[in-house]
Amino acid sequence: MIRSSRLLLVLFGLSVSLLPQAYAQNAADLSRKLDALNAYPDLILVNARIYTLDARLSEAQAMAVKSHRILALGTNDQIRFLAGPKTEVLDAKGRTVLPGLIDSHTHPNLWSMEHWFGAEGDWAAKRYKDPQLRIVPALGDNGTEILRSVERVIRERAQEMGPGKWILVKVFGGKTIGESRKIASPLFATRRTKAPISTEFLDTIAPNNPVMLYATEGIGPTMSNTNAKEEMRKLLGFEAEGIFARTVVPYEILLRNHWDSMADLLKHEILECLSSQGITTFGDRFDRSPTVIKAYNLLYQRGEMPIRYGYYSEGGSNTTQKFDNPSLNPILIRMLNQEIGDFRGIGNDYIWNAGVANEAWETGLSCTKAKPLPSAAAMEASGEIGSEGPLPDCNNPIAYDKQPGYQSVKSGLENGVRIAFLHAYSDGTYDALFHMLDQAVAEGRYTVDEIRALRISTEHNPMIRPDQIASFAKYGIRPSFNGYQVQGDIKGGAFLKIYGEQYMNWMIPMKSIVDAGVHAVFNTDAHLGRNVPYYFKDMDYPPQWEGNIWAFMEFFATRVMPSNGLTYVKSEAVDKVSLLKAATIWGAEQLMNEKNIGSLETGKLADFIVIDKDYFAIPADQIHTINVLLTSLGGKTTFKSPQF
């Protein structure tokens, strides 16, 4: 027994003496195995102040990324320990890191055309070796100057390019969009009104070229000559007008089958104007130019997709302008026949379906319970309030079921699809939606919880009556706000002129919405390009917001509009946590993808930004001074500032 005990002690001592060597050998073997299995992080971010925006608002110093997803969060020492021989180390140098921003409503397909065809001169024409890919401006301070300019630039382009080539012209009056609405836009004839710029007028100037004119802004009027209309009918099957024409003509006619060029154009716009702003995901409907989906898919297949895209299928809205009778829209008929399925959330990490859009559904449903000022009629007659005019009185009953937009949304609801991206430009629009939902519950088609699960969403929302907020909360409807539409001459700005500042508390009541438990969402609905000439500016937002998403966001935290100095109800300013959630995790919820994006958590996609200031430490009125230094999509850098 004693002899055996001594033998065990000897063996134990021998094993202890050999332990460091064996341990070192095992560690080396383990390191080689991990390297062979490619198990180390691809990237580690260290020396950062990471605001995760998770449910507990956790913070971290460092983050490890593997295969585009977050592998771990922790301290510098904890995360550095995970690094392997090929792991990239990104030093944030003490700076703030946030989840990538989500712009829930913007249109890079639209913005890219006027930016790179027009605002940058002949950039696209030279890059893609096609002189037609250029928009020339026709400017003037009055109608006569504009008409002369239109004639001159069209004749010059026709002579320069020769017959058969497309001529694109941007018409702008004055120095601001507000001025151009009064000077340039009324020069365009419509189906109901006569005006100097007509199809016949353009035919006389360039009888041998397709010609298309765009006026004032992204939602401004367009006009085409006979040659252009014939080309549209031949290649598209319809005559495109307005905002549709701005996308289908460049993408589905001029860039038709030029997939590499189309993909390159979209990628360039996204990198220059979205990634540089810290945007890693956007939401949009794609039906204005379905062709671009192939271009996005091409970027995805090549591993070059620089952003994530939650898209909305078309469900019978803006496309109704293509048909003489909107109720005969074949897309609407498909909705009614239950041929559009529930595809929300289906897709990949870069492109997925967020629901069925019905953007302009509210035709015939717009009205208000507000009372116009006594001076409203005179302002309308003088043109002071532009083309908006007073809304119909909601006290006059609307036959909801006779309105095509109402029918299509109702049919979508009855078929169980997610209806989203609904325009909402009047309090009467919400009354119509609430009526539909109340009826669905009363008839036993849905429970309130089932409706909440659909996450129905509305867009723009410049005016919401205080008594309607409870219904937003009840049904879990998610309003998406952009801010600029409460000023200027359209929507909320025009509403205040017509009805008076006594209704100021109707203007984007974001804090009241959030306090009611509603997850409000942020968007820009604007081109974020920098240094764009005023005549190629797409939306009428304050000049102080140009090329700066943080300035768009700041309004919701201060409620101060820099263009006119007005404070739009200070009590509706949201705290910075709620504001950031509206631009990240709540935006992810609206796009049906919060399981993958919107916050920095283990297992989620590693979409993050590095900024030059601590968002939570600076005053609310300094949010606009933030600069993005680096944007990462799944751990891959899509933007890096020279100051990083």
C-alpha positions in Angstrom: 0.0 0.0 0.0 2.8 2.4 0.9 4.8 1.4 -2.1 1.8 2.0 -4.4 1.2 5.4 -2.8 4.7 6.5 -3.5 4.4 5.3 -7.1 1.3 7.5 -7.5 3.1 10.5 -6.1 6.0 10.0 -8.5 3.6 9.7 -11.4 1.6 12.8 -10.3 4.8 14.8 -9.9 5.9 13.7 -13.4 2.6 14.7 -14.9 2.8 18.1 -13.2 6.3 18.7 -14.4 5.2 17.9 -18.0 1.9 20.0 -17.8 3.2 23.3 -19.2 4.7 21.5 -22.2 1.5 19.5 -22.8 -0.6 22.6 -22.3 1.5 24.5 -24.8 1.2 21.7 -27.3 -2.6 21.5 -26.8 -2.9 25.3 -27.2 -0.9 25.2 -30.4 -3.0 22.3 -31.7 -6.2 24.1 -30.8 -5.0 27.3 -32.5 -4.2 25.4 -35.7 -7.6 23.6 -35.6 -9.5 26.9 -35.2 -7.5 28.4 -38.0 -8.2 25.4 -40.2 -11.9 25.6 -39.4 -11.9 29.4 -40.1 -13.4 29.8 -36.7 -11.9 33.1 -35.7 -13.7 36.4 -36.0 -13.3 38.2 -39.4 -13.3 41.5 -37.6 -13.1 42.9 -34.1 -14.0 46.5 -33.2 -12.2 47.7 -30.1 -11.9 50.9 -28.1 -15.5 52.0 -28.8 -18.5 53.2 -26.9 -21.1 50.9 -28.4 -24.7 51.8 -27.8 -26.4 48.5 -28.7 -30.1 49.7 -28.7 -31.1 46.3 -27.3 -34.0 46.0 -24.9 -31.8 46.9 -21.9 -30.0 49.7 -23.8 -26.7 47.9 -23.0 -23.3 49.3 -23.8 -20.0 47.6 -24.8 -16.4 48.4 -25.5 -15.8 46.0 -28.3 -17.5 43.7 -30.8 -16.5 40.6 -32.7 -17.9 39.9 -36.2 -18.0 36.5 -38.0 -19.7 35.8 -41.3 -21.4 39.2 -41.3 -23.0 38.7 -37.9 -22.1 39.8 -34.4 -20.3 37.0 -32.7 -19.8 38.6 -29.3 -19.9 41.9 -27.4 -17.8 42.8 -24.4 -14.8 44.6 -23.1 -11.6 45.2 -25.1 -9.8 42.3 -23.3 -12.7 39.9 -23.8 -13.0 40.6 -27.5 -9.3 40.9 -28.3 -8.9 37.4 -26.7 -11.0 36.0 -29.6 -8.8 37.4 -32.4 -7.0 35.0 -34.7 -4.0 35.5 -37.0 -6.2 36.8 -39.9 -8.7 38.8 -37.9 -9.0 42.5 -38.9 -8.8 44.8 -35.9 -10.7 48.1 -36.2 -9.8 50.7 -33.6 -12.6 53.1 -32.9 -10.3 55.3 -30.8 -12.9 56.0 -28.1 -15.6 57.1 -30.6 -19.3 56.3 -30.5 -20.7 53.3 -32.3 -24.4 53.0 -33.1 -26.5 50.5 -35.1 -26.7 51.4 -38.8 -29.5 53.9 -39.6 -32.7 52.7 -41.3 -34.4 55.1 -43.7 -37.8 53.5 -43.9 -39.0 55.5 -46.9 -36.7 56.8 -49.6 -36.2 56.3 -53.3 -32.6 55.9 -54.5 -33.9 54.7 -57.9 -35.5 58.1 -58.3 -32.8 60.2 -56.8 -30.0 58.6 -58.7 -31.4 59.5 -62.1 -31.7 63.3 -61.5 -28.5 63.4 -59.4 -26.1 61.6 -61.8 -27.9 62.5 -65.1 -28.4 66.2 -64.1 -27.0 67.6 -60.9 -23.5 66.2 -61.8 -23.7 67.4 -65.4 -22.7 64.8 -68.0 -21.3 62.4 -65.3 -23.6 59.5 -66.4 -23.4 60.4 -70.1 -19.6 60.0 -70.0 -19.5 57.1 -67.7 -21.9 55.0 -69.7 -21.0 56.4 -73.1 -24.5 57.6 -74.0 -25.2 61.3 -74.5 -28.9 60.7 -73.9 -28.1 60.1 -70.2 -28.1 63.8 -69.4 -30.7 66.2 -68.1 -30.2 69.8 -69.2 -31.7 72.6 -67.1 -34.1 75.2 -68.5 -34.2 78.1 -66.0 -35.9 81.5 -65.7 -37.3 83.9 -63.2 -40.6 84.2 -65.0 -42.7 82.2 -67.5 -41.4 84.0 -70.6 -37.8 83.4 -69.6 -38.5 79.7 -69.0 -40.3 79.1 -72.3 -37.4 80.7 -74.2 -34.9 78.6 -72.2 -36.9 75.4 -73.0 -36.9 76.2 -76.7 -33.2 77.0 -76.7 -31.9 73.9 -74.8 -34.1 71.5 -76.7 -33.0 72.8 -80.1 -29.4 72.7 -79.0 -29.6 69.2 -77.8 -31.4 68.0 -81.0 -28.7 69.6 -83.1 -25.9 68.2 -80.8 -27.2 64.6 -80.7 -29.1 64.2 -84.0 -32.5 62.7 -84.7 -34.0 59.8 -82.7 -32.1 60.6 -79.5 -33.9 61.3 -76.2 -33.8 64.8 -74.9 -34.4 65.3 -71.1 -34.9 68.7 -69.7 -35.4 69.9 -66.1 -37.6 73.1 -65.9 -37.2 75.3 -62.9 -38.4 78.8 -62.0 -36.8 81.2 -59.5 -34.3 80.0 -56.9 -36.4 77.8 -54.6 -38.9 75.0 -55.0 -41.6 77.2 -53.6 -41.0 79.8 -56.3 -40.8 77.2 -59.0 -44.2 75.8 -58.0 -45.7 79.2 -58.8 -43.6 80.0 -61.8 -42.6 76.8 -63.7 -45.1 74.1 -62.7 -48.2 76.0 -63.9 -46.7 76.3 -67.4 -47.3 72.5 -67.9 -50.6 71.5 -69.4 -52.7 68.8 -67.8 -55.5 66.6 -68.9 -57.9 69.2 -67.6 -56.1 72.5 -68.1 -54.4 74.2 -71.0 -50.9 75.7 -70.6 -48.0 76.7 -72.9 -45.9 73.5 -72.3 -47.9 70.8 -74.1 -47.2 67.8 -76.3 -47.9 69.9 -79.4 -45.5 72.7 -78.2 -42.7 70.1 -77.8 -43.5 68.5 -81.2 -42.9 71.9 -82.9 -39.5 72.3 -81.3 -38.0 68.8 -81.8 -40.2 66.8 -84.3 -37.5 64.2 -84.8 -36.6 63.4 -81.1 -38.3 61.9 -78.1 -38.5 64.8 -75.6 -39.4 64.7 -71.9 -39.6 67.6 -69.5 -39.5 67.4 -65.7 -40.6 70.4 -63.6 -39.6 71.8 -60.2 -39.3 68.7 -57.9 -39.7 65.0 -57.5 -43.5 65.3 -57.4 -43.7 68.0 -60.1 -45.4 67.7 -63.4 -43.9 66.2 -66.6 -44.6 66.6 -70.3 -43.6 64.5 -73.3 -43.9 65.0 -77.0 -45.5 62.6 -79.4 -42.3 60.7 -80.2 -41.6 60.1 -76.5 -45.2 58.9 -75.9 -44.9 56.5 -78.8 -41.6 55.1 -77.5 -43.3 54.6 -74.1 -46.3 52.8 -75.5 -44.0 50.6 -77.6 -41.5 49.7 -74.8 -43.7 50.1 -71.6 -47.2 49.6 -72.8 -48.4 52.9 -71.4 -47.6 56.7 -71.4 -45.7 57.5 -68.2 -46.4 60.7 -66.3 -45.2 62.4 -63.2 -43.1 60.5 -60.7 -43.4 57.3 -62.7 -41.9 58.9 -65.8 -38.9 60.0 -63.8 -37.9 56.4 -63.1 -39.3 54.3 -66.0 -37.9 56.5 -68.8 -34.2 56.3 -67.6 -34.3 52.7 -66.3 -36.7 50.9 -68.6 -36.0 52.8 -71.8 -32.6 54.6 -71.8 -30.8 51.9 -69.7 -33.0 49.0 -71.1 -31.0 45.8 -70.9 -27.8 47.6 -69.8 -27.8 45.8 -66.5 -24.1 46.5 -65.6 -24.7 50.2 -66.1 -27.9 50.2 -64.1 -26.3 48.3 -61.2 -23.3 50.6 -61.3 -25.6 53.7 -61.2 -27.6 52.4 -58.2 -24.4 51.3 -56.3 -22.8 54.7 -56.9 -25.9 56.6 -55.6 -26.2 54.4 -52.5 -22.5 54.6 -51.6 -22.3 58.4 -52.2 -25.6 59.5 -50.7 -26.8 56.8 -48.3 -23.8 54.8 -47.0 -22.0 58.1 -46.4 -24.9 59.2 -44.1 -24.7 56.0 -42.1 -27.8 54.4 -43.7 -27.5 50.6 -43.9 -31.1 49.7 -44.8 -33.9 51.5 -46.7 -37.6 50.8 -47.5 -39.3 51.5 -50.8 -41.9 50.2 -53.1 -40.4 48.9 -56.4 -43.2 49.2 -58.9 -42.3 52.6 -60.2 -39.6 50.7 -62.2 -39.7 47.0 -61.6 -36.7 46.6 -63.8 -34.3 47.9 -61.1 -34.9 44.7 -59.0 -32.8 42.8 -61.5 -30.0 45.4 -61.1 -30.2 45.0 -57.3 -30.2 41.3 -57.7 -27.1 41.5 -59.9 -25.3 43.5 -57.1 -26.4 40.8 -54.7 -25.2 37.9 -56.8 -21.8 39.6 -57.2 -21.5 40.2 -53.5 -21.6 44.0 -54.2 -24.9 45.0 -52.6 -24.0 48.0 -50.5 -27.2 48.3 -48.6 -30.2 46.3 -47.4 -33.6 46.8 -49.1 -37.0 46.0 -47.6 -39.3 46.3 -50.5 -43.1 46.6 -50.8 -45.0 44.8 -53.5 -47.5 46.8 -55.5 -51.1 46.5 -54.4 -53.1 48.9 -56.6 -52.1 52.5 -55.9 -49.9 54.8 -58.0 -50.1 52.5 -61.0 -53.8 53.2 -61.3 -52.9 56.3 -63.4 -52.1 53.9 -66.3 -55.7 52.8 -66.7 -58.7 54.8 -67.7 -60.8 53.2 -64.9 -58.7 52.7 -61.7 -61.2 50.0 -60.5 -60.1 47.9 -63.5 -56.4 48.0 -62.5 -55.4 44.4 -63.1 -53.2 44.5 -59.9 -56.2 45.5 -57.9 -58.2 42.6 -59.5 -55.5 40.2 -58.5 -55.7 41.5 -55.0 -59.5 40.9 -55.0 -59.0 37.4 -56.4 -56.5 36.6 -53.6 -53.6 36.0 -56.0 -51.1 38.1 -54.0 -49.8 36.0 -51.1 -48.3 36.9 -47.8 -44.6 37.3 -48.6 -43.7 39.6 -45.8 -40.3 38.8 -44.3 -39.4 36.4 -47.1 -36.1 37.0 -48.9 -32.4 37.1 -48.0 -30.2 39.3 -45.8 -30.0 42.0 -48.5 -33.4 42.0 -50.2 -36.7 40.9 -48.7 -40.4 41.7 -48.9 -41.9 43.9 -46.2 -45.6 43.7 -47.3 -48.0 45.0 -50.0 -47.9 48.8 -50.6 -50.8 50.9 -51.5 -49.1 54.3 -51.4 -51.8 56.5 -52.9 -54.8 54.7 -51.6 -56.5 57.7 -50.1 -58.0 59.2 -53.2 -61.6 60.0 -52.4 -60.9 59.5 -48.7 -59.1 62.8 -47.8 -61.0 65.1 -45.6 -60.6 67.0 -42.3 -62.6 68.0 -39.2 -60.5 71.2 -39.0 -62.3 74.5 -39.8 -60.6 76.7 -42.4 -59.7 80.3 -41.7 -62.0 83.0 -43.1 -59.2 84.1 -45.4 -58.6 80.6 -46.9 -60.8 81.2 -50.0 -59.0 84.4 -50.8 -55.6 82.8 -50.3 -56.6 80.0 -52.6 -57.8 82.4 -55.3 -54.6 84.4 -55.2 -52.4 81.3 -55.4 -50.8 82.0 -52.0 -51.4 78.4 -50.9 -50.4 76.8 -54.1 -52.3 73.9 -55.5 -53.3 72.3 -52.1 -56.5 74.1 -51.2 -58.8 73.3 -48.4 -59.7 69.6 -47.8 -63.3 68.4 -47.9 -65.3 68.5 -44.7 -65.3 65.1 -42.9 -68.8 65.8 -41.7 -70.0 65.0 -45.2 -70.2 61.2 -45.2 -67.9 59.3 -47.5 -69.1 56.1 -49.2 -65.9 54.2 -48.3 -66.7 51.0 -50.3 -67.1 53.0 -53.5 -63.5 54.2 -53.4 -61.0 52.0 -55.3 -58.2 52.6 -52.8 -60.4 51.7 -49.9 -61.5 48.5 -51.7 -58.0 47.4 -52.4 -56.8 47.9 -48.9 -59.8 46.2 -47.5 -59.3 43.2 -49.9 -55.7 43.0 -48.8 -56.8 43.0 -45.2 -59.4 40.3 -45.8 -56.8 38.2 -47.6 -54.4 38.4 -44.7 -51.6 40.3 -46.3 -49.7 43.1 -44.6 -50.9 46.4 -46.0 -48.3 49.1 -45.6 -46.7 52.2 -47.1 -50.1 53.9 -47.1 -50.1 57.6 -47.8 -51.9 59.6 -45.1 -52.3 63.3 -45.8 -55.5 64.0 -43.9 -57.1 63.1 -40.6 -60.0 61.8 -42.7 -57.7 59.1 -44.1 -57.1 57.7 -40.7 -60.9 57.8 -40.0 -61.3 55.6 -43.1 -58.6 53.2 -42.0 -60.0 52.9 -38.4 -63.5 52.4 -39.8 -62.2 49.5 -41.9 -60.4 47.9 -38.9 -63.4 48.5 -36.5 -65.6 46.8 -39.1 -63.2 43.8 -39.5 -63.3 43.3 -35.7 -67.0 43.7 -35.4 -67.6 41.1 -38.1 -65.3 38.7 -36.5 -62.7 38.6 -39.3 -59.9 39.7 -37.0 -59.2 40.2 -33.3 -57.4 43.4 -32.3 -54.3 41.4 -31.6 -54.3 39.9 -35.0 -54.5 43.3 -36.6 -51.7 44.5 -34.4 -49.6 41.6 -35.6 -50.0 42.9 -39.2 -48.1 46.1 -38.3 -50.0 48.2 -40.7 -48.0 51.3 -41.5 -48.8 54.8 -42.8 -46.5 57.2 -44.6 -45.7 61.0 -44.2 -48.5 61.6 -41.6 -48.1 65.4 -41.4 -51.5 65.9 -39.7 -52.9 63.6 -37.0 -55.9 64.7 -34.8 -55.1 64.2 -31.0 -58.2 62.0 -30.6 -56.9 59.6 -33.2 -53.8 58.6 -31.3 -55.6 56.1 -29.2 -56.7 54.2 -32.3 -53.1 54.2 -33.5 -52.1 52.5 -30.3 -55.1 50.2 -30.2 -54.4 48.7 -33.6 -50.6 49.0 -33.5 -50.5 51.2 -36.6 -47.0 52.5 -37.2 -46.7 56.0 -38.6 -43.5 56.8 -40.5 -42.5 60.5 -40.2 -40.1 62.7 -42.3 -40.7 66.1 -40.9 -40.2 68.4 -43.9 -43.9 68.2 -44.9 -45.1 70.3 -42.0 -43.5 73.4 -43.6 -43.4 75.0 -47.0 -46.4 75.1 -49.4 -47.5 71.4 -49.4 -49.4 69.1 -47.0 -48.7 70.2 -43.4 -47.3 73.6 -44.4 -50.3 74.4 -46.6 -52.7 73.0 -44.0 -51.4 75.5 -41.4 -51.9 78.4 -43.8 -55.4 77.3 -44.6 -56.6 76.3 -41.1 -54.3 78.3 -38.8 -51.8 77.7 -36.1 -54.5 76.7 -33.7 -54.0 73.2 -35.3 -50.3 73.2 -34.7 -50.7 70.3 -32.3 -51.9 68.2 -35.2 -48.4 68.5 -36.8 -46.6 65.2 -36.4 -47.4 64.6 -32.7 -44.5 62.1 -32.4 -44.1 62.3 -28.6 -47.8 61.7 -28.0 -47.7 58.8 -30.4 -44.6 57.3 -28.6 -46.1 57.9 -25.2 -49.2 56.0 -26.3 -46.9 52.9 -26.9 -46.7 53.2 -30.6 -43.4 52.5 -32.3 -43.1 55.6 -34.6 -40.6 55.4 -37.5 -38.2 57.9 -39.0 -37.6 58.5 -42.7 -36.2 61.2 -45.0 -38.1 60.6 -48.3 -35.5 62.9 -49.7 -32.3 62.8 -51.7 -29.3 63.2 -49.3 -26.8 64.2 -51.9 -24.5 67.1 -51.0 -23.9 70.3 -53.0 -26.8 69.6 -55.4 -27.7 72.7 -57.5 -31.0 74.2 -56.3 -32.7 73.4 -59.5 -32.0 69.7 -59.1 -33.2 69.5 -55.5 -35.9 66.8 -55.3 -37.9 67.7 -52.2 -38.7 71.0 -50.5 -36.9 70.4 -47.2 -35.0 73.2 -45.4 -31.6 74.1 -47.0 -30.0 73.5 -43.6 -30.9 69.8 -44.0 -29.2 69.3 -47.3 -27.0 66.2 -47.4 -27.4 65.6 -43.7 -29.6 62.9 -42.2 -28.8 64.1 -38.7 -30.4 67.5 -39.5 -33.6 65.7 -40.6 -33.5 63.8 -37.3 -32.8 66.8 -35.1 -36.2 68.4 -35.9 -38.0 65.6 -34.0 -35.8 66.3 -30.9 -36.1 70.1 -31.0 -39.3 70.7 -33.1 -37.5 73.8 -34.5 -37.7 74.3 -38.3 -34.5 76.1 -39.3 -35.9 77.5 -42.5 -38.5 79.6 -40.8 -37.5 79.5 -37.1 -40.9 78.2 -36.1 -41.2 75.8 -33.2 -43.8 73.1 -34.0 -45.1 72.4 -30.5 -42.1 71.9 -28.2 -44.0 69.5 -26.1 -44.0 67.0 -29.0 -40.2 66.8 -29.1 -39.1 63.2 -28.5 -36.2 62.1 -26.3 -33.0 61.0 -28.0 -33.5 57.3 -27.1 -36.9 57.2 -28.8 -35.6 59.2 -31.8 -32.7 56.8 -32.3 -35.0 53.8 -32.0 -37.3 55.3 -34.6 -34.3 55.3 -37.0 -33.0 51.9 -36.0 -34.9 49.1 -34.2 -38.4 50.5 -34.8 -37.6 51.0 -38.4 -36.5 47.3 -38.5 -39.8 46.3 -37.0 -41.7 48.2 -39.7 -39.6 46.4 -42.3 -40.4 43.1 -40.7 -36.8 42.3 -40.0 -36.0 43.2 -36.4 -34.6 39.7 -35.9 -31.6 40.6 -38.1 -31.2 44.4 -38.0 -31.9 47.5 -36.0 -29.8 46.8 -32.9 -26.3 45.5 -32.1 -26.9 42.1 -30.5 -25.2 38.7 -30.7 -26.4 36.8 -33.8 -27.7 39.9 -35.6 -26.2 41.3 -38.7 -23.2 43.6 -38.0 -24.5 46.8 -39.4 -22.9 49.7 -37.5 -21.7 53.2 -37.8 -18.9 55.1 -36.1 -19.7 58.8 -35.5 -17.5 61.7 -34.3 -19.6 62.8 -31.4 -21.4 61.0 -28.5 -25.1 61.2 -29.7 -26.4 60.9 -26.2 -24.1 63.4 -24.6 -24.5 66.4 -27.0 -27.5 68.8 -26.7 -30.5 68.0 -28.9 -29.9 71.1 -31.0 -26.4 69.9 -31.9 -27.5 66.6 -33.4 -27.1 68.1 -36.9 -23.4 68.5 -36.3 -22.7 64.8 -36.1 -20.6 63.3 -38.9 -20.4 59.7 -39.9 -16.8 58.5 -40.0 -17.4 54.9 -40.9 -20.3 52.7 -42.1 -20.2 49.0 -41.9 -22.6 46.6 -43.6 -22.3 43.1 -42.0 -18.7 44.0 -41.0 -17.8 45.2 -44.5 -16.9 48.9 -44.8 -19.1 50.7 -47.2 -18.0 54.2 -46.2 -14.9 55.5 -44.5 -14.2 59.2 -43.9 -10.7 60.6 -44.3 -11.2 61.8 -40.7 -11.5 58.2 -39.4 
